[in-house]
Amino acid sequence: MVLVTTCPVSSRHVAKMKEIASELDVRVFPSIAEALPELPEAEILITYGEDLTAEIVAGCPQLKWIHVLSAGLELMPFGQIEQQNILVTNARGIHVGPMSEYTLGLILMFSRRFVEMFHKQRAHDWDRTIRIDELDGQTLGVIGAGAIGSKIAERAKLFGMTTLGVATAKRSLPEFDELFDRSGLDEVLTRSDYVVVIVPMTAETNGLLGAREIGLMKESAVLINIARGNVVDEAALLTALQEKKIRGAGLDVFQQEPLPEDHPFWELDNVVLTPHISSRSPKYMERAQAIFLHNLAIYAGAPGMMQNVIDVKKGY
């Protein structure tokens, strides 16, 4: 049973794989290009999900299972994968801690005016007139009430925030004071002081927040995007920020990455941007491999249910 990985996997993790499936032939490559000659033999493929094409998958006649070491799947060639009846799993869930910490950090930066205070520090300006907010009593809207969105809401409630959520279907979740289906998006945008976008990138979420939706937000509101750049209309967001239609934005994802050096976002004083690192953690690979090892045991014949099986028709 040949396993090809185009992601870095340590010898320690390879040893753990072989403990579960002794017949496993693990071949580790730094990139898909270097792995190409071996792929036709692969039964299992580990990838970050950004290096596969329909042509590459079509050239893998033995492939039965793809494990994606990330949560994002928007670049996966699902049409070809479905045609070949290949199982897909991913690392959904491992980003819950890091991304919720990142989001609360951004919210606190805006609430406590840390960016302004840092600039004052650099200017040696002892200014005690800066107006500081308090999160207690403010409203957080989470667009995408999955595992990450729910953890963000749970931690926001510790600060006394009211939490509103938007999900594909209305249901009851303890982390949210109110949870809406997609038809409630406008209400959540209108009521929220902070709006966090954390939805998967699909045809339905492409351009989910455009000029109309951003226009529903309070002038005092902050938009935080940790989903994908295409979920938010960047041109509309830029206009809203430049014209102070909303207070600010925290952005970790962009339509073009790396963000071009001449993009206006870099110079806006009401934007905090980071280079798509909200999910980074020293525990990332350990957590991702734990899901894979659990699934490998089941694939190799142990009873149980695989984690994070993807519906290839839906793409998530």
C-alpha positions in Angstrom: 0.0 0.0 0.0 1.8 3.1 -1.3 1.3 6.4 0.5 2.7 9.6 -1.1 2.9 12.8 0.8 3.7 16.2 -0.8 3.8 17.8 2.7 6.7 17.5 5.1 6.2 14.5 7.4 8.8 13.7 10.0 10.4 10.3 10.5 8.6 10.1 13.8 5.2 10.5 12.1 6.2 8.0 9.4 7.0 5.5 12.2 3.6 6.0 13.8 1.9 5.4 10.4 3.8 2.1 10.1 2.8 1.1 13.6 -0.8 1.3 12.4 -0.3 -0.2 8.9 3.0 -2.2 8.7 2.6 -2.8 5.0 2.6 0.9 4.3 5.2 2.2 1.8 5.6 5.9 2.7 7.2 8.1 0.2 7.8 11.7 1.3 8.3 14.6 -1.2 8.7 18.3 -0.8 6.4 19.1 -3.7 3.9 17.7 -6.1 6.3 18.2 -9.0 8.9 15.9 -7.4 6.2 13.4 -6.4 4.7 13.1 -10.0 6.7 10.0 -11.0 5.5 8.1 -8.0 1.8 9.2 -8.0 0.5 6.5 -10.4 1.3 4.0 -7.7 -0.2 5.9 -4.8 -3.2 4.5 -3.0 -3.2 7.3 -0.4 -2.1 10.9 -0.9 -1.4 13.5 1.7 -1.5 17.1 0.4 -2.2 20.7 1.5 -4.9 20.7 -1.2 -3.4 23.5 -3.3 -1.2 21.5 -5.6 -3.7 19.1 -7.2 -5.3 19.4 -10.7 -7.8 17.3 -12.5 -5.0 16.1 -14.8 -2.8 15.0 -11.9 -5.7 13.1 -10.2 -6.6 11.5 -13.5 -3.0 10.2 -13.7 -3.5 8.3 -10.3 -5.4 5.2 -11.2 -4.7 3.5 -7.8 -5.7 6.5 -5.7 -8.4 5.7 -3.2 -8.0 8.3 -0.4 -6.7 11.9 -0.3 -6.1 13.5 3.1 -5.8 17.2 3.1 -3.6 18.7 5.8 -5.6 21.9 5.9 -9.3 22.9 6.2 -9.5 24.9 2.9 -10.6 22.8 -0.1 -11.5 25.4 -2.6 -8.7 24.5 -5.0 -9.5 20.8 -5.0 -10.6 19.3 -8.4 -13.7 17.7 -7.0 -15.2 16.9 -10.3 -12.4 14.5 -11.2 -12.2 13.2 -7.6 -15.9 12.3 -7.7 -15.5 10.7 -11.1 -12.8 8.4 -9.7 -14.8 7.8 -6.5 -11.9 8.9 -4.3 -12.4 9.4 -0.5 -11.4 12.8 0.8 -10.8 13.8 4.4 -9.2 17.0 5.8 -7.9 18.6 8.9 -11.0 20.5 9.8 -11.1 21.3 13.5 -7.4 21.8 14.2 -7.6 25.5 13.7 -10.2 26.1 16.4 -7.8 27.3 19.1 -5.4 29.4 17.0 -8.0 31.1 14.9 -10.2 31.9 17.8 -7.3 33.4 19.7 -6.3 35.4 16.6 -9.8 36.8 16.3 -10.2 37.8 19.9 -6.7 39.4 19.7 -7.9 41.5 16.8 -11.1 42.5 18.5 -9.1 43.6 21.6 -6.7 45.5 19.4 -9.6 47.6 18.0 -11.5 47.8 21.3 -8.5 48.9 23.4 -7.0 51.0 20.6 -3.6 49.2 20.8 -2.6 50.2 17.2 -3.2 53.9 18.0 -1.3 53.6 21.2 1.6 51.9 19.5 1.9 54.8 17.1 1.8 57.2 20.0 4.5 55.2 21.7 6.8 55.5 18.6 6.1 59.2 18.5 6.9 59.6 22.3 3.4 61.0 22.7 1.9 60.6 26.2 -1.7 61.0 25.1 -4.3 60.0 27.7 -7.2 61.3 25.6 -7.6 58.1 23.4 -11.1 56.8 23.8 -11.1 53.2 24.9 -14.0 50.8 24.3 -15.2 47.9 26.5 -16.4 44.6 25.0 -18.9 44.0 27.8 -22.3 44.6 26.3 -21.2 44.8 22.7 -22.4 42.4 20.0 -20.4 40.0 17.9 -21.8 38.6 14.7 -20.2 35.4 13.4 -20.8 34.6 9.8 -20.2 30.8 9.8 -21.2 29.1 13.0 -19.0 26.0 12.5 -16.4 24.7 14.9 -14.1 27.8 14.6 -17.0 30.3 14.7 -18.5 28.6 17.7 -15.2 28.8 19.6 -14.9 32.5 18.8 -18.4 33.0 20.1 -17.7 31.0 23.2 -14.6 33.0 24.1 -16.3 36.3 23.2 -19.1 35.5 25.7 -16.4 35.4 28.5 -15.9 39.2 27.7 -19.6 39.8 28.2 -20.4 40.1 24.5 -23.8 39.2 23.0 -23.2 36.6 20.2 -25.1 36.3 17.0 -24.4 33.6 14.4 -25.3 32.8 10.8 -25.3 29.1 9.7 -26.6 27.2 6.7 -29.5 26.1 8.9 -31.1 27.6 12.0 -30.5 25.5 15.1 -29.6 25.9 18.8 -26.0 26.2 19.8 -24.9 27.2 23.4 -22.2 29.5 22.2 -24.7 31.8 20.5 -27.4 33.9 22.0 -29.2 33.8 18.7 -28.5 31.7 15.6 -29.9 32.5 12.2 -29.9 30.8 8.8 -28.6 32.6 5.8 -31.9 34.7 5.6 -30.8 36.3 8.9 -27.5 37.7 7.5 -28.8 41.2 7.1 -30.1 41.4 10.7 -26.8 40.1 12.1 -24.8 42.7 10.0 -27.1 45.5 11.2 -26.9 44.6 14.9 -23.2 43.7 15.3 -20.4 45.8 16.6 -17.9 43.3 15.3 -18.5 41.0 12.4 -16.3 37.9 11.9 -16.4 36.0 8.6 -15.4 32.4 8.8 -17.2 30.4 6.1 -15.8 27.8 3.6 -15.1 29.1 0.1 -17.8 27.7 -2.2 -19.9 29.0 -5.1 -22.6 30.1 -2.5 -20.2 32.1 -0.4 -18.2 33.7 -3.2 -18.9 37.5 -2.8 -21.1 36.8 0.2 -20.4 40.3 1.6 -20.7 42.9 -1.1 -21.4 46.7 -1.1 -25.0 46.2 0.0 -24.1 43.9 2.9 -21.2 46.1 4.1 -23.5 49.1 3.9 -25.8 47.5 6.5 -23.0 47.6 9.1 -22.8 50.3 11.8 -20.3 53.1 11.2 -18.7 52.0 14.5 -18.4 48.4 13.4 -15.3 46.3 12.6 -15.2 43.6 9.9 -12.8 40.7 10.4 -12.2 38.3 7.6 -10.5 35.0 8.4 -12.3 32.9 5.7 -11.1 33.6 2.2 -10.5 36.8 0.3 -13.2 36.2 -2.3 -15.9 35.9 0.4 -15.8 39.7 0.8 -15.9 42.2 -2.1 -12.5 43.9 -1.5 -13.3 46.9 -3.7 -16.5 47.6 -1.7 -14.7 47.1 1.6 -11.9 49.4 0.5 -14.4 52.1 -0.3 -16.2 51.7 3.0 -12.9 51.9 4.9 -11.7 54.9 3.0 -15.0 56.8 3.4 -15.2 55.7 7.1 -18.5 53.9 6.4 -17.3 51.4 8.9 -14.8 51.8 11.7 -12.2 49.3 10.6 -11.2 45.9 9.4 -9.0 43.1 10.4 -7.9 41.1 7.4 -5.9 37.8 7.2 -7.0 36.7 3.7 -7.1 38.5 0.4 -8.2 37.9 -3.2 -4.6 38.0 -4.3 -1.9 36.6 -2.1 0.7 37.8 -1.4 -1.1 41.1 -1.1 0.5 43.4 -3.8 2.9 45.9 -2.3 1.0 48.8 -3.9 -2.5 47.7 -2.5 -4.2 50.6 -0.7 -5.0 48.3 2.3 -1.3 48.6 3.4 -1.7 52.4 4.0 -5.1 52.6 5.7 -4.9 53.5 9.4 -8.1 51.7 10.1 -6.9 48.3 8.9 -4.9 45.6 10.6 -3.7 43.0 8.1 -1.7 39.8 8.4 -0.3 37.4 5.8 -2.8 34.6 6.0 -1.4 33.2 9.3 -4.4 33.2 11.6 -4.3 29.4 11.8 -0.6 29.1 12.5 0.4 27.2 15.6 3.4 25.1 16.7 0.9 22.3 17.3 -0.5 22.4 13.8 1.2 19.3 12.3 0.8 17.3 15.5 -3.0 17.9 15.4 -3.2 17.3 11.7 -1.3 14.1 11.9 -3.5 12.9 14.8 -6.6 13.1 12.5 -4.8 11.3 9.7 -3.5 8.5 12.1 -7.1 8.0 13.4 -8.4 7.7 9.9 -5.5 5.4 8.8 -6.3 2.9 11.5 -9.9 2.7 10.3 -8.8 2.6 6.6 -6.4 -0.3 7.6 -9.3 -2.3 9.0 -9.9 -1.1 12.6 -13.6 -0.5 13.5 -14.8 3.0 13.8 -15.8 6.1 11.9 -13.4 8.3 9.9 -13.2 11.9 10.9 -13.8 14.9 8.6 -15.0 13.0 5.5 -15.8 15.5 2.8 -18.9 15.6 0.6 -17.2 15.9 -2.7 -20.4 17.1 -4.4 -20.6 20.0 -2.0 -16.9 20.6 -1.7 -16.8 20.7 2.2 
